Amino acid sequence: MTDIEIYVRYCETDAGGHVNNTSYFIYFEEARTKFFKLIGFGPQERSINFIVARTECDYLAQAYAGQSLTVKTKVSKVGTKSYTMAHNIYDAETGEHIAKGSAVVVCFDYEAQQSIVIPDELREKLEEHMDTKELSS
């Protein structure tokens, strides 16, 4: 599991004063990007093409501008051509569970426009970081 910290900027909030629902997906994407850099598959290392096939978010509490959030990310499932990343967002100060979500990511050949089998070296890294336990709220 990897953790990143997010500082909520005012531009990430909406007219209601809380973090806009779309901002959570940006936080998830940042966490995934940093996860792949950590395991050696970032754009500057051994980049593999991915495409997000599905993403979801459950909003559990509100977050606001100026708040610091912790995004915990793990691999929850590894398939043949896709894998699932689970994300949980907490208030960095209080530990309150703010949101949870996931993304199904597919290895993809953009030239052929089709999914491909997860390369063995990536599969090994994903399985090393896989955790199927549910995080508690």
N, CA, C and O atoms as CSV, one atom per row, in Angstrom:
chain,resi,resn,atom,element,x,y,z
A,1,MET,N,N,0.851,-1.178,0.000
A,1,MET,CA,C,0.000,0.000,0.000
A,1,MET,C,C,0.894,1.237,0.000
A,1,MET,O,O,1.929,1.277,0.665
A,2,THR,N,N,0.477,2.227,-0.749
A,2,THR,CA,C,1.204,3.494,-0.755
A,2,THR,C,C,0.289,4.604,-0.264
A,2,THR,O,O,-0.927,4.565,-0.456
A,3,ASP,N,N,0.897,5.590,0.370
A,3,ASP,CA,C,0.156,6.756,0.868
A,3,ASP,C,C,0.725,8.006,0.226
A,3,ASP,O,O,1.941,8.152,0.100
A,4,ILE,N,N,-0.161,8.909,-0.179
A,4,ILE,CA,C,0.272,10.230,-0.614
A,4,ILE,C,C,-0.555,11.263,0.129
A,4,ILE,O,O,-1.657,10.973,0.594
A,5,GLU,N,N,-0.022,12.459,0.236
A,5,GLU,CA,C,-0.764,13.539,0.871
A,5,GLU,C,C,-1.196,14.544,-0.189
A,5,GLU,O,O,-0.433,14.889,-1.092
A,6,ILE,N,N,-2.421,14.999,-0.059
A,6,ILE,CA,C,-3.011,15.983,-0.974
A,6,ILE,C,C,-3.394,17.210,-0.154
A,6,ILE,O,O,-4.032,17.089,0.892
A,7,TYR,N,N,-3.008,18.380,-0.624
A,7,TYR,CA,C,-3.480,19.634,-0.032
A,7,TYR,C,C,-4.609,20.116,-0.925
A,7,TYR,O,O,-4.407,20.328,-2.121
A,8,VAL,N,N,-5.798,20.292,-0.356
A,8,VAL,CA,C,-6.963,20.694,-1.141
A,8,VAL,C,C,-6.888,22.180,-1.464
A,8,VAL,O,O,-6.871,23.026,-0.570
A,9,ARG,N,N,-6.843,22.478,-2.749
A,9,ARG,CA,C,-6.810,23.868,-3.209
A,9,ARG,C,C,-8.241,24.382,-3.388
A,9,ARG,O,O,-9.171,23.612,-3.628
A,10,TYR,N,N,-8.388,25.673,-3.266
A,10,TYR,CA,C,-9.698,26.300,-3.397
A,10,TYR,C,C,-10.355,25.957,-4.738
A,10,TYR,O,O,-11.569,25.760,-4.798
A,11,CYS,N,N,-9.567,25.887,-5.803
A,11,CYS,CA,C,-10.117,25.614,-7.139
A,11,CYS,C,C,-10.695,24.208,-7.257
A,11,CYS,O,O,-11.377,23.907,-8.237
A,12,GLU,N,N,-10.438,23.340,-6.278
A,12,GLU,CA,C,-10.960,21.974,-6.290
A,12,GLU,C,C,-12.308,21.863,-5.584
A,12,GLU,O,O,-12.879,20.777,-5.483
A,13,THR,N,N,-12.808,22.996,-5.099
A,13,THR,CA,C,-14.096,22.997,-4.410
A,13,THR,C,C,-15.185,23.523,-5.345
A,13,THR,O,O,-14.900,24.043,-6.424
A,14,ASP,N,N,-16.431,23.377,-4.911
A,14,ASP,CA,C,-17.548,23.845,-5.735
A,14,ASP,C,C,-18.341,24.922,-5.010
A,14,ASP,O,O,-17.925,25.402,-3.956
A,15,ALA,N,N,-19.461,25.294,-5.564
A,15,ALA,CA,C,-20.270,26.376,-5.000
A,15,ALA,C,C,-20.754,26.070,-3.585
A,15,ALA,O,O,-21.069,26.987,-2.826
A,16,GLY,N,N,-20.814,24.791,-3.228
A,16,GLY,CA,C,-21.222,24.402,-1.879
A,16,GLY,C,C,-20.098,24.539,-0.865
A,16,GLY,O,O,-20.319,24.371,0.335
A,17,GLY,N,N,-18.880,24.846,-1.340
A,17,GLY,CA,C,-17.753,25.053,-0.443
A,17,GLY,C,C,-16.965,23.794,-0.125
A,17,GLY,O,O,-15.926,23.862,0.533
A,18,HIS,N,N,-17.445,22.650,-0.584
A,18,HIS,CA,C,-16.696,21.416,-0.317
A,18,HIS,C,C,-16.022,20.929,-1.599
A,18,HIS,O,O,-16.297,21.431,-2.689
A,19,VAL,N,N,-15.134,19.941,-1.450
A,19,VAL,CA,C,-14.412,19.411,-2.604
A,19,VAL,C,C,-15.420,18.890,-3.629
A,19,VAL,O,O,-16.326,18.124,-3.302
A,20,ASN,N,N,-15.239,19.320,-4.862
A,20,ASN,CA,C,-16.116,18.898,-5.948
A,20,ASN,C,C,-15.940,17.409,-6.202
A,20,ASN,O,O,-14.837,16.877,-6.079
A,21,ASN,N,N,-17.026,16.743,-6.553
A,21,ASN,CA,C,-16.977,15.292,-6.761
A,21,ASN,C,C,-15.930,14.873,-7.789
A,21,ASN,O,O,-15.347,13.797,-7.654
A,22,THR,N,N,-15.675,15.682,-8.805
A,22,THR,CA,C,-14.704,15.307,-9.830
A,22,THR,C,C,-13.262,15.362,-9.316
A,22,THR,O,O,-12.389,14.678,-9.851
A,23,SER,N,N,-13.014,16.155,-8.303
A,23,SER,CA,C,-11.651,16.289,-7.777
A,23,SER,C,C,-11.136,14.983,-7.186
A,23,SER,O,O,-9.935,14.717,-7.233
A,24,TYR,N,N,-12.013,14.176,-6.638
A,24,TYR,CA,C,-11.584,12.913,-6.041
A,24,TYR,C,C,-10.936,12.004,-7.076
A,24,TYR,O,O,-9.987,11.284,-6.765
A,25,PHE,N,N,-11.445,12.034,-8.308
A,25,PHE,CA,C,-10.862,11.210,-9.367
A,25,PHE,C,C,-9.463,11.694,-9.742
A,25,PHE,O,O,-8.613,10.896,-10.136
A,26,ILE,N,N,-9.225,12.990,-9.622
A,26,ILE,CA,C,-7.884,13.538,-9.845
A,26,ILE,C,C,-6.943,13.064,-8.731
A,26,ILE,O,O,-5.791,12.719,-8.996
A,27,TYR,N,N,-7.433,13.046,-7.487
A,27,TYR,CA,C,-6.629,12.558,-6.369
A,27,TYR,C,C,-6.277,11.078,-6.579
A,27,TYR,O,O,-5.141,10.667,-6.345
A,28,PHE,N,N,-7.261,10.281,-7.022
A,28,PHE,CA,C,-7.013,8.863,-7.285
A,28,PHE,C,C,-5.958,8.691,-8.377
A,28,PHE,O,O,-5.063,7.854,-8.266
A,29,GLU,N,N,-6.080,9.498,-9.433
A,29,GLU,CA,C,-5.121,9.407,-10.539
A,29,GLU,C,C,-3.708,9.762,-10.074
A,29,GLU,O,O,-2.740,9.102,-10.453
A,30,GLU,N,N,-3.599,10.795,-9.261
A,30,GLU,CA,C,-2.280,11.167,-8.734
A,30,GLU,C,C,-1.689,10.024,-7.912
A,30,GLU,O,O,-0.498,9.726,-8.012
A,31,ALA,N,N,-2.525,9.392,-7.106
A,31,ALA,CA,C,-2.056,8.274,-6.283
A,31,ALA,C,C,-1.603,7.103,-7.154
A,31,ALA,O,O,-0.578,6.485,-6.865
A,32,ARG,N,N,-2.349,6.788,-8.217
A,32,ARG,CA,C,-1.947,5.710,-9.118
A,32,ARG,C,C,-0.630,6.034,-9.815
A,32,ARG,O,O,0.247,5.178,-9.930
A,33,THR,N,N,-0.497,7.271,-10.279
A,33,THR,CA,C,0.727,7.700,-10.963
A,33,THR,C,C,1.931,7.564,-10.044
A,33,THR,O,O,2.977,7.068,-10.462
A,34,LYS,N,N,1.794,7.995,-8.807
A,34,LYS,CA,C,2.908,7.902,-7.850
A,34,LYS,C,C,3.198,6.447,-7.484
A,34,LYS,O,O,4.353,6.082,-7.265
A,35,PHE,N,N,2.157,5.617,-7.417
A,35,PHE,CA,C,2.334,4.196,-7.158
A,35,PHE,C,C,3.208,3.578,-8.256
A,35,PHE,O,O,4.148,2.841,-7.960
A,36,PHE,N,N,2.898,3.877,-9.519
A,36,PHE,CA,C,3.653,3.288,-10.622
A,36,PHE,C,C,5.082,3.800,-10.682
A,36,PHE,O,O,5.989,3.062,-11.067
A,37,LYS,N,N,5.289,5.028,-10.313
A,37,LYS,CA,C,6.661,5.545,-10.233
A,37,LYS,C,C,7.418,4.778,-9.144
A,37,LYS,O,O,8.574,4.402,-9.337
A,38,LEU,N,N,6.770,4.550,-8.013
A,38,LEU,CA,C,7.384,3.840,-6.895
A,38,LEU,C,C,7.809,2.420,-7.285
A,38,LEU,O,O,8.865,1.958,-6.853
A,39,ILE,N,N,7.007,1.723,-8.090
A,39,ILE,CA,C,7.344,0.343,-8.454
A,39,ILE,C,C,8.174,0.257,-9.744
A,39,ILE,O,O,8.446,-0.835,-10.243
A,40,GLY,N,N,8.571,1.418,-10.277
A,40,GLY,CA,C,9.465,1.428,-11.425
A,40,GLY,C,C,8.792,1.385,-12.781
A,40,GLY,O,O,9.420,1.007,-13.770
A,41,PHE,N,N,7.523,1.767,-12.846
A,41,PHE,CA,C,6.795,1.769,-14.116
A,41,PHE,C,C,6.214,3.138,-14.439
A,41,PHE,O,O,5.170,3.241,-15.083
A,42,GLY,N,N,6.894,4.188,-13.990
A,42,GLY,CA,C,6.467,5.545,-14.315
A,42,GLY,C,C,6.881,5.903,-15.733
A,42,GLY,O,O,7.598,5.141,-16.382
A,43,PRO,N,N,6.435,7.059,-16.221
A,43,PRO,CA,C,6.744,7.460,-17.598
A,43,PRO,C,C,8.240,7.563,-17.902
A,43,PRO,O,O,8.648,7.367,-19.047
A,44,GLN,N,N,9.062,7.869,-16.894
A,44,GLN,CA,C,10.499,7.988,-17.124
A,44,GLN,C,C,11.210,6.641,-16.989
A,44,GLN,O,O,12.380,6.520,-17.352
A,45,GLU,N,N,10.515,5.635,-16.471
A,45,GLU,CA,C,11.137,4.317,-16.310
A,45,GLU,C,C,10.652,3.414,-17.448
A,45,GLU,O,O,10.799,3.759,-18.621
A,46,ARG,N,N,10.090,2.289,-17.113
A,46,ARG,CA,C,9.596,1.317,-18.096
A,46,ARG,C,C,8.109,1.536,-18.286
A,46,ARG,O,O,7.293,0.813,-17.714
A,47,SER,N,N,7.768,2.488,-19.052
A,47,SER,CA,C,6.366,2.842,-19.235
A,47,SER,C,C,5.611,1.764,-20.009
A,47,SER,O,O,6.079,1.268,-21.034
A,48,ILE,N,N,4.446,1.420,-19.499
A,48,ILE,CA,C,3.532,0.489,-20.163
A,48,ILE,C,C,2.228,1.244,-20.354
A,48,ILE,O,O,1.795,1.978,-19.466
A,49,ASN,N,N,1.605,1.068,-21.504
A,49,ASN,CA,C,0.371,1.790,-21.778
A,49,ASN,C,C,-0.813,1.169,-21.038
A,49,ASN,O,O,-1.033,-0.042,-21.065
A,50,PHE,N,N,-1.566,2.051,-20.378
A,50,PHE,CA,C,-2.751,1.648,-19.631
A,50,PHE,C,C,-3.936,2.451,-20.131
A,50,PHE,O,O,-3.776,3.515,-20.730
A,51,ILE,N,N,-5.110,1.937,-19.882
A,51,ILE,CA,C,-6.336,2.679,-20.129
A,51,ILE,C,C,-7.288,2.363,-18.974
A,51,ILE,O,O,-7.441,1.204,-18.588
A,52,VAL,N,N,-7.920,3.390,-18.432
A,52,VAL,CA,C,-8.872,3.181,-17.340
A,52,VAL,C,C,-10.187,2.712,-17.946
A,52,VAL,O,O,-10.779,3.400,-18.777
A,53,ALA,N,N,-10.637,1.538,-17.524
A,53,ALA,CA,C,-11.871,0.966,-18.053
A,53,ALA,C,C,-13.078,1.308,-17.172
A,53,ALA,O,O,-14.208,1.391,-17.652
A,54,ARG,N,N,-12.820,1.503,-15.895
A,54,ARG,CA,C,-13.924,1.780,-14.956
A,54,ARG,C,C,-13.349,2.467,-13.738
A,54,ARG,O,O,-12.258,2.131,-13.276
A,55,THR,N,N,-14.084,3.421,-13.225
A,55,THR,CA,C,-13.682,4.063,-11.974
A,55,THR,C,C,-14.937,4.433,-11.207
A,55,THR,O,O,-15.976,4.724,-11.800
A,56,GLU,N,N,-14.838,4.420,-9.885
A,56,GLU,CA,C,-15.990,4.751,-9.046
A,56,GLU,C,C,-15.517,5.392,-7.757
A,56,GLU,O,O,-14.360,5.256,-7.357
A,57,CYS,N,N,-16.443,6.097,-7.113
A,57,CYS,CA,C,-16.125,6.753,-5.853
A,57,CYS,C,C,-17.371,6.801,-4.980
A,57,CYS,O,O,-18.456,7.150,-5.444
A,58,ASP,N,N,-17.202,6.448,-3.720
A,58,ASP,CA,C,-18.247,6.611,-2.703
A,58,ASP,C,C,-17.804,7.760,-1.810
A,58,ASP,O,O,-16.707,7.743,-1.251
A,59,TYR,N,N,-18.666,8.750,-1.685
A,59,TYR,CA,C,-18.370,9.940,-0.881
A,59,TYR,C,C,-18.925,9.718,0.513
A,59,TYR,O,O,-20.136,9.574,0.687
A,60,LEU,N,N,-18.047,9.690,1.509
A,60,LEU,CA,C,-18.443,9.342,2.869
A,60,LEU,C,C,-18.552,10.552,3.785
A,60,LEU,O,O,-19.332,10.541,4.737
A,61,ALA,N,N,-17.777,11.593,3.502
A,61,ALA,CA,C,-17.801,12.825,4.297
A,61,ALA,C,C,-17.298,13.956,3.404
A,61,ALA,O,O,-16.705,13.708,2.354
A,62,GLN,N,N,-17.532,15.178,3.818
A,62,GLN,CA,C,-17.101,16.320,3.023
A,62,GLN,C,C,-15.658,16.708,3.363
A,62,GLN,O,O,-15.191,16.527,4.487
A,63,ALA,N,N,-14.973,17.244,2.357
A,63,ALA,CA,C,-13.640,17.811,2.543
A,63,ALA,C,C,-13.682,19.234,2.009
A,63,ALA,O,O,-14.531,19.572,1.185
A,64,TYR,N,N,-12.754,20.071,2.484
A,64,TYR,CA,C,-12.804,21.501,2.186
A,64,TYR,C,C,-11.433,22.038,1.779
A,64,TYR,O,O,-10.404,21.411,2.034
A,65,ALA,N,N,-11.439,23.201,1.146
A,65,ALA,CA,C,-10.194,23.880,0.776
A,65,ALA,C,C,-9.336,24.082,2.015
A,65,ALA,O,O,-9.843,24.400,3.091
A,66,GLY,N,N,-8.036,23.893,1.852
A,66,GLY,CA,C,-7.104,24.063,2.958
A,66,GLY,C,C,-6.901,22.808,3.785
A,66,GLY,O,O,-6.021,22.766,4.645
A,67,GLN,N,N,-7.695,21.799,3.538
A,67,GLN,CA,C,-7.589,20.557,4.290
A,67,GLN,C,C,-6.494,19.684,3.673
A,67,GLN,O,O,-6.281,19.714,2.461
A,68,SER,N,N,-5.807,18.917,4.502
A,68,SER,CA,C,-4.840,17.937,4.007
A,68,SER,C,C,-5.477,16.558,4.063
A,68,SER,O,O,-6.060,16.163,5.073
A,69,LEU,N,N,-5.353,15.839,2.959
A,69,LEU,CA,C,-5.939,14.508,2.849
A,69,LEU,C,C,-4.845,13.485,2.598
A,69,LEU,O,O,-3.837,13.784,1.958
A,70,THR,N,N,-5.048,12.283,3.103
A,70,THR,CA,C,-4.158,11.167,2.823
A,70,THR,C,C,-4.898,10.197,1.912
A,70,THR,O,O,-6.012,9.773,2.219
A,71,VAL,N,N,-4.273,9.848,0.787
A,71,VAL,CA,C,-4.850,8.868,-0.129
A,71,VAL,C,C,-4.037,7.593,-0.001
A,71,VAL,O,O,-2.840,7.572,-0.289
A,72,LYS,N,N,-4.705,6.525,0.436
A,72,LYS,CA,C,-4.074,5.212,0.562
A,72,LYS,C,C,-4.478,4.400,-0.658
A,72,LYS,O,O,-5.663,4.286,-0.971
A,73,THR,N,N,-3.495,3.836,-1.342
A,73,THR,CA,C,-3.743,3.118,-2.582
A,73,THR,C,C,-3.117,1.736,-2.519
A,73,THR,O,O,-2.001,1.564,-2.027
A,74,LYS,N,N,-3.846,0.760,-3.022
A,74,LYS,CA,C,-3.320,-0.603,-3.073
A,74,LYS,C,C,-3.861,-1.304,-4.312
A,74,LYS,O,O,-4.830,-0.853,-4.921
A,75,VAL,N,N,-3.233,-2.393,-4.671
A,75,VAL,CA,C,-3.725,-3.269,-5.724
A,75,VAL,C,C,-4.656,-4.260,-5.039
A,75,VAL,O,O,-4.246,-4.949,-4.104
A,76,SER,N,N,-5.900,-4.339,-5.492
A,76,SER,CA,C,-6.847,-5.248,-4.844
A,76,SER,C,C,-7.151,-6.493,-5.673
A,76,SER,O,O,-7.686,-7.472,-5.153
A,77,LYS,N,N,-6.807,-6.458,-6.975
A,77,LYS,CA,C,-7.073,-7.619,-7.834
A,77,LYS,C,C,-6.169,-7.536,-9.063
A,77,LYS,O,O,-5.932,-6.455,-9.603
A,78,VAL,N,N,-5.674,-8.685,-9.492
A,78,VAL,CA,C,-4.886,-8.761,-10.716
A,78,VAL,C,C,-5.502,-9.841,-11.595
A,78,VAL,O,O,-5.610,-10.999,-11.193
A,79,GLY,N,N,-5.906,-9.447,-12.803
A,79,GLY,CA,C,-6.474,-10.387,-13.758
A,79,GLY,C,C,-5.469,-10.708,-14.848
A,79,GLY,O,O,-4.262,-10.576,-14.647
A,80,THR,N,N,-5.964,-11.129,-16.000
A,80,THR,CA,C,-5.110,-11.480,-17.129
A,80,THR,C,C,-4.639,-10.236,-17.876
A,80,THR,O,O,-3.456,-10.104,-18.191
A,81,LYS,N,N,-5.577,-9.321,-18.159
A,81,LYS,CA,C,-5.265,-8.108,-18.910
A,81,LYS,C,C,-5.512,-6.836,-18.106
A,81,LYS,O,O,-5.144,-5.746,-18.542
A,82,SER,N,N,-6.128,-6.968,-16.944
A,82,SER,CA,C,-6.468,-5.797,-16.139
A,82,SER,C,C,-6.165,-6.049,-14.671
A,82,SER,O,O,-5.943,-7.179,-14.237
A,83,TYR,N,N,-6.163,-4.957,-13.929
A,83,TYR,CA,C,-5.973,-5.024,-12.487
A,83,TYR,C,C,-6.839,-3.930,-11.872
A,83,TYR,O,O,-7.242,-2.985,-12.549
A,84,THR,N,N,-7.116,-4.072,-10.584
A,84,THR,CA,C,-7.950,-3.112,-9.875
A,84,THR,C,C,-7.130,-2.452,-8.777
A,84,THR,O,O,-6.449,-3.115,-7.995
A,85,MET,N,N,-7.214,-1.116,-8.742
A,85,MET,CA,C,-6.581,-0.327,-7.697
A,85,MET,C,C,-7.684,0.167,-6.760
A,85,MET,O,O,-8.708,0.672,-7.221
A,86,ALA,N,N,-7.484,0.027,-5.465
A,86,ALA,CA,C,-8.434,0.527,-4.469
A,86,ALA,C,C,-7.834,1.762,-3.817
A,86,ALA,O,O,-6.646,1.795,-3.499
A,87,HIS,N,N,-8.669,2.778,-3.622
A,87,HIS,CA,C,-8.238,4.042,-3.031
A,87,HIS,C,C,-9.121,4.383,-1.835
A,87,HIS,O,O,-10.338,4.201,-1.881
A,88,ASN,N,N,-8.511,4.872,-0.782
A,88,ASN,CA,C,-9.243,5.377,0.376
A,88,ASN,C,C,-8.646,6.718,0.751
A,88,ASN,O,O,-7.428,6.871,0.841
A,89,ILE,N,N,-9.523,7.691,0.970
A,89,ILE,CA,C,-9.084,9.040,1.310
A,89,ILE,C,C,-9.511,9.348,2.743
A,89,ILE,O,O,-10.659,9.134,3.132
A,90,TYR,N,N,-8.548,9.859,3.517
A,90,TYR,CA,C,-8.781,10.196,4.918
A,90,TYR,C,C,-8.341,11.631,5.181
A,90,TYR,O,O,-7.460,12.155,4.499
A,91,ASP,N,N,-8.961,12.258,6.172
A,91,ASP,CA,C,-8.467,13.541,6.660
A,91,ASP,C,C,-7.123,13.251,7.311
A,91,ASP,O,O,-7.035,12.410,8.205
A,92,ALA,N,N,-6.076,13.940,6.870
A,92,ALA,CA,C,-4.723,13.668,7.366
A,92,ALA,C,C,-4.576,13.959,8.852
A,92,ALA,O,O,-3.746,13.342,9.521
A,93,GLU,N,N,-5.362,14.883,9.375
A,93,GLU,CA,C,-5.248,15.266,10.781
A,93,GLU,C,C,-6.096,14.386,11.697
A,93,GLU,O,O,-5.615,13.921,12.730
A,94,THR,N,N,-7.354,14.157,11.323
A,94,THR,CA,C,-8.277,13.441,12.213
A,94,THR,C,C,-8.426,11.961,11.894
A,94,THR,O,O,-8.870,11.185,12.740
A,95,GLY,N,N,-8.053,11.561,10.668
A,95,GLY,CA,C,-8.228,10.172,10.257
A,95,GLY,C,C,-9.626,9.857,9.766
A,95,GLY,O,O,-9.920,8.708,9.438
A,96,GLU,N,N,-10.511,10.873,9.709
A,96,GLU,CA,C,-11.876,10.624,9.236
A,96,GLU,C,C,-11.847,10.097,7.804
A,96,GLU,O,O,-11.129,10.621,6.953
A,97,HIS,N,N,-12.638,9.052,7.551
A,97,HIS,CA,C,-12.709,8.450,6.217
A,97,HIS,C,C,-13.591,9.346,5.344
A,97,HIS,O,O,-14.787,9.479,5.602
A,98,ILE,N,N,-13.010,9.953,4.323
A,98,ILE,CA,C,-13.688,10.929,3.481
A,98,ILE,C,C,-14.316,10.281,2.241
A,98,ILE,O,O,-15.453,10.593,1.886
A,99,ALA,N,N,-13.582,9.388,1.587
A,99,ALA,CA,C,-14.080,8.764,0.354
A,99,ALA,C,C,-13.351,7.459,0.104
A,99,ALA,O,O,-12.243,7.241,0.594
A,100,LYS,N,N,-13.994,6.594,-0.668
A,100,LYS,CA,C,-13.325,5.373,-1.110
A,100,LYS,C,C,-13.700,5.140,-2.562
A,100,LYS,O,O,-14.798,5.489,-2.998
A,101,GLY,N,N,-12.790,4.554,-3.296
A,101,GLY,CA,C,-13.048,4.331,-4.703
A,101,GLY,C,C,-12.145,3.267,-5.265
A,101,GLY,O,O,-11.316,2.689,-4.562
A,102,SER,N,N,-12.321,3.018,-6.547
A,102,SER,CA,C,-11.480,2.037,-7.226
A,102,SER,C,C,-11.397,2.379,-8.701
A,102,SER,O,O,-12.181,3.165,-9.232
A,103,ALA,N,N,-10.423,1.760,-9.338
A,103,ALA,CA,C,-10.257,1.909,-10.781
A,103,ALA,C,C,-9.826,0.568,-11.354
A,103,ALA,O,O,-8.916,-0.079,-10.836
A,104,VAL,N,N,-10.491,0.161,-12.428
A,104,VAL,CA,C,-10.068,-1.009,-13.185
A,104,VAL,C,C,-9.228,-0.477,-14.335
A,104,VAL,O,O,-9.694,0.329,-15.141
A,105,VAL,N,N,-7.991,-0.937,-14.400
A,105,VAL,CA,C,-7.040,-0.444,-15.386
A,105,VAL,C,C,-6.632,-1.605,-16.294
A,105,VAL,O,O,-6.326,-2.701,-15.824
A,106,VAL,N,N,-6.635,-1.345,-17.587
A,106,VAL,CA,C,-6.343,-2.369,-18.587
A,106,VAL,C,C,-5.030,-2.030,-19.280
A,106,VAL,O,O,-4.796,-0.876,-19.639
A,107,CYS,N,N,-4.175,-3.027,-19.469
A,107,CYS,CA,C,-2.981,-2.847,-20.303
A,107,CYS,C,C,-3.472,-2.775,-21.741
A,107,CYS,O,O,-4.316,-3.567,-22.159
A,108,PHE,N,N,-2.936,-1.816,-22.498
A,108,PHE,CA,C,-3.535,-1.508,-23.788
A,108,PHE,C,C,-2.475,-1.231,-24.851
A,108,PHE,O,O,-1.478,-0.555,-24.598
A,109,ASP,N,N,-2.712,-1.764,-26.033
A,109,ASP,CA,C,-1.871,-1.497,-27.200
A,109,ASP,C,C,-2.602,-0.453,-28.032
A,109,ASP,O,O,-3.588,-0.760,-28.703
A,110,TYR,N,N,-2.112,0.788,-27.983
A,110,TYR,CA,C,-2.800,1.882,-28.679
A,110,TYR,C,C,-2.717,1.754,-30.195
A,110,TYR,O,O,-3.626,2.179,-30.908
A,111,GLU,N,N,-1.632,1.171,-30.685
A,111,GLU,CA,C,-1.508,1.007,-32.133
A,111,GLU,C,C,-2.542,0.003,-32.653
A,111,GLU,O,O,-3.214,0.255,-33.654
A,112,ALA,N,N,-2.660,-1.125,-31.971
A,112,ALA,CA,C,-3.625,-2.155,-32.382
A,112,ALA,C,C,-5.038,-1.855,-31.875
A,112,ALA,O,O,-6.010,-2.465,-32.321
A,113,GLN,N,N,-5.138,-0.894,-30.925
A,113,GLN,CA,C,-6.421,-0.536,-30.315
A,113,GLN,C,C,-7.103,-1.728,-29.663
A,113,GLN,O,O,-8.283,-1.998,-29.887
A,114,GLN,N,N,-6.315,-2.442,-28.840
A,114,GLN,CA,C,-6.878,-3.580,-28.116
A,114,GLN,C,C,-6.125,-3.823,-26.813
A,114,GLN,O,O,-4.979,-3.406,-26.647
A,115,SER,N,N,-6.793,-4.501,-25.907
A,115,SER,CA,C,-6.160,-4.833,-24.631
A,115,SER,C,C,-5.100,-5.903,-24.865
A,115,SER,O,O,-5.162,-6.674,-25.822
A,116,ILE,N,N,-4.119,-5.926,-23.954
A,116,ILE,CA,C,-3.046,-6.916,-24.030
A,116,ILE,C,C,-2.865,-7.559,-22.657
A,116,ILE,O,O,-3.296,-7.017,-21.640
A,117,VAL,N,N,-2.230,-8.705,-22.649
A,117,VAL,CA,C,-1.933,-9.402,-21.398
A,117,VAL,C,C,-0.943,-8.557,-20.589
A,117,VAL,O,O,-0.019,-7.961,-21.143
A,118,ILE,N,N,-1.152,-8.519,-19.284
A,118,ILE,CA,C,-0.237,-7.787,-18.399
A,118,ILE,C,C,1.156,-8.399,-18.537
A,118,ILE,O,O,1.321,-9.602,-18.337
A,119,PRO,N,N,2.163,-7.585,-18.878
A,119,PRO,CA,C,3.529,-8.118,-18.985
A,119,PRO,C,C,3.982,-8.744,-17.662
A,119,PRO,O,O,3.633,-8.255,-16.587
A,120,ASP,N,N,4.760,-9.829,-17.746
A,120,ASP,CA,C,5.176,-10.579,-16.556
A,120,ASP,C,C,5.858,-9.715,-15.507
A,120,ASP,O,O,5.577,-9.855,-14.317
A,121,GLU,N,N,6.764,-8.810,-15.934
A,121,GLU,CA,C,7.486,-8.006,-14.939
A,121,GLU,C,C,6.537,-7.058,-14.200
A,121,GLU,O,O,6.750,-6.779,-13.020
A,122,LEU,N,N,5.502,-6.561,-14.867
A,122,LEU,CA,C,4.509,-5.727,-14.198
A,122,LEU,C,C,3.629,-6.580,-13.299
A,122,LEU,O,O,3.338,-6.188,-12.168
A,123,ARG,N,N,3.198,-7.745,-13.785
A,123,ARG,CA,C,2.367,-8.648,-12.978
A,123,ARG,C,C,3.052,-8.965,-11.649
A,123,ARG,O,O,2.413,-8.949,-10.597
A,124,GLU,N,N,4.345,-9.250,-11.702
A,124,GLU,CA,C,5.092,-9.562,-10.474
A,124,GLU,C,C,5.020,-8.409,-9.484
A,124,GLU,O,O,4.778,-8.621,-8.296
A,125,LYS,N,N,5.230,-7.193,-9.970
A,125,LYS,CA,C,5.188,-6.015,-9.093
A,125,LYS,C,C,3.780,-5.798,-8.540
A,125,LYS,O,O,3.620,-5.495,-7.357
A,126,LEU,N,N,2.766,-5.950,-9.381
A,126,LEU,CA,C,1.385,-5.770,-8.920
A,126,LEU,C,C,1.051,-6.794,-7.839
A,126,LEU,O,O,0.455,-6.456,-6.817
A,127,GLU,N,N,1.439,-8.043,-8.070
A,127,GLU,CA,C,1.135,-9.091,-7.088
A,127,GLU,C,C,1.901,-8.883,-5.786
A,127,GLU,O,O,1.402,-9.231,-4.716
A,128,GLU,N,N,3.113,-8.317,-5.862
A,128,GLU,CA,C,3.875,-7.997,-4.653
A,128,GLU,C,C,3.137,-6.978,-3.785
A,128,GLU,O,O,3.236,-7.010,-2.558
A,129,HIS,N,N,2.399,-6.075,-4.431
A,129,HIS,CA,C,1.709,-4.994,-3.718
A,129,HIS,C,C,0.214,-5.259,-3.543
A,129,HIS,O,O,-0.529,-4.368,-3.132
A,130,MET,N,N,-0.225,-6.471,-3.850
A,130,MET,CA,C,-1.662,-6.762,-3.755
A,130,MET,C,C,-2.052,-7.004,-2.295
A,130,MET,O,O,-1.347,-7.665,-1.533
A,131,ASP,N,N,-3.192,-6.446,-1.950
A,131,ASP,CA,C,-3.758,-6.585,-0.607
A,131,ASP,C,C,-5.264,-6.663,-0.786
A,131,ASP,O,O,-5.888,-5.684,-1.193
A,132,THR,N,N,-5.849,-7.797,-0.493
A,132,THR,CA,C,-7.280,-7.988,-0.712
A,132,THR,C,C,-8.121,-7.675,0.520
A,132,THR,O,O,-9.348,-7.763,0.467
A,133,LYS,N,N,-7.476,-7.308,1.633
A,133,LYS,CA,C,-8.231,-6.968,2.847
A,133,LYS,C,C,-8.957,-5.629,2.660
A,133,LYS,O,O,-8.420,-4.692,2.070
A,134,GLU,N,N,-10.170,-5.565,3.170
A,134,GLU,CA,C,-10.962,-4.335,3.132
A,134,GLU,C,C,-10.447,-3.391,4.207
A,134,GLU,O,O,-10.225,-3.809,5.343
A,135,LEU,N,N,-10.252,-2.110,3.857
A,135,LEU,CA,C,-9.856,-1.116,4.853
A,135,LEU,C,C,-11.052,-0.751,5.705
A,135,LEU,O,O,-12.167,-0.625,5.198
A,136,SER,N,N,-10.831,-0.582,6.987
A,136,SER,CA,C,-11.942,-0.184,7.861
A,136,SER,C,C,-12.152,1.308,7.820
A,136,SER,O,O,-11.217,2.070,7.570
A,137,SER,N,N,-13.393,1.733,8.069
A,137,SER,CA,C,-13.693,3.169,8.056
A,137,SER,C,C,-13.433,3.785,9.395
A,137,SER,O,O,-13.630,4.987,9.570
